[in-house]
């Protein structure tokens, strides 16, 4: 029953990717157009995922489709891509002024890191 194991792997990786990014099922539903109840069923392994849904999950979570399917243990998209995805998700509803403040902080961190490497 190889297919059951694959479905469980996909369900587990989708749930873990969503939780790692700190996203709610409701937020994922809004971003992907997949109902929240369907996301719950997918993450519990009770519902299959079609290819278009899988592509949407992959894009939102910053994970390669191959990783979500369990075809590789290597989390190619988990490092910087996942952090960037989380930052995007968390800053999406902020006012422009708040986003500008975040940019100033990033510039400060880059300058600080460059100064530390030079010294």
ZIWONOR-V539846 format. One record per residue. N is the residue number from 1. RES is the residue in three letters. D_CENTER is the distance of its C-alpha to the mean C-alpha in whole Angstrom. Layout:
N | RES | D_CENTER
N | RES | D_CENTER
This chain:
1 | UNK | 29
2 | UNK | 26
3 | UNK | 24
4 | UNK | 24
5 | UNK | 22
6 | UNK | 20
7 | UNK | 19
8 | UNK | 18
9 | UNK | 16
10 | UNK | 14
11 | UNK | 14
12 | UNK | 13
13 | UNK | 10
14 | UNK | 9
15 | UNK | 10
16 | UNK | 9
17 | UNK | 5
18 | UNK | 6
19 | UNK | 8
20 | UNK | 7
21 | UNK | 5
22 | UNK | 9
23 | UNK | 8
24 | UNK | 11
25 | UNK | 12
26 | UNK | 14
27 | UNK | 12
28 | UNK | 9
29 | UNK | 13
30 | UNK | 14
31 | UNK | 11
32 | UNK | 12
33 | UNK | 16
34 | UNK | 15
35 | UNK | 17
36 | UNK | 16
37 | UNK | 19
38 | UNK | 18
39 | UNK | 14
40 | UNK | 16
41 | UNK | 18
42 | UNK | 16
43 | UNK | 14
44 | UNK | 18
45 | UNK | 19
46 | UNK | 21
47 | UNK | 20
48 | UNK | 19
49 | UNK | 17
50 | UNK | 18
51 | UNK | 17
52 | UNK | 16
53 | UNK | 14
54 | UNK | 12
55 | UNK | 12
56 | UNK | 10
57 | UNK | 8
58 | UNK | 7
59 | UNK | 8
60 | UNK | 5
61 | UNK | 2
62 | UNK | 5
63 | UNK | 7
64 | UNK | 10
65 | UNK | 12
66 | UNK | 14
67 | UNK | 12
68 | UNK | 11
69 | UNK | 15
70 | UNK | 16
71 | UNK | 18
72 | UNK | 17
73 | UNK | 16
74 | UNK | 15
75 | UNK | 12
76 | UNK | 12
77 | UNK | 9
78 | UNK | 8
79 | UNK | 11
80 | UNK | 11
81 | UNK | 8
82 | UNK | 6
83 | UNK | 8
84 | UNK | 9
85 | UNK | 6
86 | UNK | 7
87 | UNK | 10
88 | UNK | 10
89 | UNK | 9
90 | UNK | 12
91 | UNK | 14
92 | UNK | 14
93 | UNK | 17
94 | UNK | 19
95 | UNK | 23
96 | UNK | 23
97 | UNK | 25
98 | UNK | 23
99 | UNK | 20
100 | UNK | 23
101 | UNK | 24
102 | UNK | 20
103 | UNK | 21
104 | UNK | 25
105 | UNK | 23
106 | UNK | 21
107 | UNK | 24
108 | UNK | 26
109 | UNK | 24
110 | UNK | 24
111 | UNK | 28
112 | UNK | 28
113 | UNK | 27
114 | UNK | 29
115 | UNK | 32
116 | UNK | 31
117 | UNK | 31
118 | UNK | 34
119 | UNK | 36
